[in-house]
Amino acid sequence: MVNLHFKDKLLLRLQHFTGWVTFLVWGTALIAGLRFFLRYKIPEIKKIRRTFKELKKQAEGPVLICSNHLTKLDSAVLNWSFASIWSYMRSFKVFSWNLPERENFYNNLGLRVVCYLASCIPIDRGGSREGIKKSLDKVAYLLKKGHPVTIFPEGGRSRTGRIDLEKFTYGVGRLVNQVKDCSVICVYLRGNNQESYSSIPRRGSRFYLNMELIKPKSEFRGLKATRDVSSQIIEKLVLMEQSYFASVGQ
């Protein structure tokens, strides 16, 4: 059950509105930095955007985006991949919220401002149960209101460069079970030079991105259901990872 105070809901709406009215400035600067300073490229980006749009329509309800996690810029690259600047200006509700680790981004005032505008909900992964629950309650509220939310089921950047079937969080399973008719878009993202985890992808990286829509269900209840759904999501991501490495001959 979502237990969110009216004040928290109001602050989320204010954050969303502020991000939208300022998006043309910070969004353009962010994408320009990715494209021209870091020289990142996403081949077939128009096709990826069409696919994302089609999968959201097929979902016919709340959409949780679950991706593998290798760098601190994964969320930025994902939102750049999903839609154009003009699409976000027409409907900023398409812009995916995400949950960055507080200690990675919130010790610097400039990064805190960018994270606020870019629809971030900070989370302390090693923090109190109450604090984590409040962050997840915010996510559940946003999902129910039709906002896509990106979450990394691994809970942090992979230290091996591969998804670990034994190490993942159960938060995704809880959200899917908590939010009625919630679908999951599983995304596998990887730069062509990415061998292991890093702070940011190497300059000049070209990104592979694949996505699939799933609607995980469980016959169990309670914690077993949470674990079951979380396992289904991480197993799908592992299959997508295997497909990626098969395609590049590794």
Secondary structure, DSSP 8 states (H G I E B T S, - for coil): -----HHHHHHHHHHHHHHHHTHHHHHHHHHHIIIIIS--B-TTHHHHHHHHHHHHHHH-S-EEEEE---STTHHHHHHHHH--HHHHHH-GGGS-EE--BHHHHTTSHHHHHHHHHTTB--B-TTS-HHHHHHHHHHHHHHHHTT--EEE-TTSS--SSSS--TT---SHHHHHHHHSTT-EEEEEEEEETT-SS--SS--TT-BEEEEEEEE----SS-HHHHHHHHHHHHHHHHHHHHHHHHHHTT-
